[in-house]
Amino acid sequence: MNILIVEDDRRIASFLSRGLVAEGYQVTVAEDGRDGLEHIRQGGFDLVILDRMLPYLNGLEVCRIVREERRPVLILMLTAKDGIQDKVDGLKGGADDYLTKPFAFDELLARLVALKRRRSPQDDPNVLTVGQLSLDPASRRVVYDGRSVALTVREFELLRYLMANADRVVSRQRLLNSVWEYGYDPGTKIVDVYIRYLRKKLEDEGPTSLIQTVRGVGYMISASHEPK
């Protein structure tokens, strides 16, 4: 993985950089939020280790901008703030994971491995196609029957995961673990809610039954269920 560290504490940045390089990662360091954002916009990074308290732009602002611009990069946020609301704010702002200072380097490595694992297989760089529906991970463009479909970041990730697993039933819990990437109550209805959002947006482009409900298990997307 090619990792960007955005950290204004040079001691911490050096510690992280040396440790990650020793583990075989490619590492770049930015010392403030503005510089970090420019590095992200230039592309080429798989993951960003992002401090929350930064000069010019704080980590939460950087994270929100990156998600609004739909940059395909994982974000692990570091912060000395360990309150529940702080974690909630970070995750809602678009962070994929949240680690509080001080932390053990081994735990950081474990988080990186887990994030990399969760990213697959939905981050395949090739365009995904199911019947008349196509999804381009690079441009983050979705087209159904020749027409563009506008999706939110989370709707896009949900559709991408379903398409990467086309013709296979995907459980609600697997979708929670792979798309939302942090702990939700297994009893939550958030997957069902977002499936409804997706269906409505696809149906707005024309009648479709691409996304099938498999009662008691989860969902499946299949071209065989498209209207003829």
Salt bridges, closest charged atoms under 4 A:
GLU7 OE1 - LYS101 NZ 3.07
GLU31 OE2 - ARG10 NE 3.20
ASP35 OD1 - HIS39 ND1 3.36
GLU38 OE2 - ARG41 NH1 3.11
ASP51 OD1 - LYS101 NZ 3.04
GLU69 OE2 - ARG41 NH2 2.62
GLU69 OE1 - ARG71 NE 3.02
ASP96 OD2 - ARG67 NH2 2.69
ASP97 OD1 - ARG111 NH1 3.00
GLU107 OE2 - ARG111 NH2 2.81
ASP123 OD2 - ARG119 NE 2.26
ASP123 OD1 - ARG160 NH2 2.75
ASP145 OD2 - ARG147 NH2 3.33
GLU155 OE1 - LYS201 NZ 2.82
GLU157 OE2 - ARG140 NH2 2.73
GLU157 OE1 - ARG160 NH2 2.61
ASP192 OD2 - ARG172 NE 2.93
ASP204 OD2 - LYS200 NZ 3.68
GLU205 OE1 - ARG147 NE 3.60
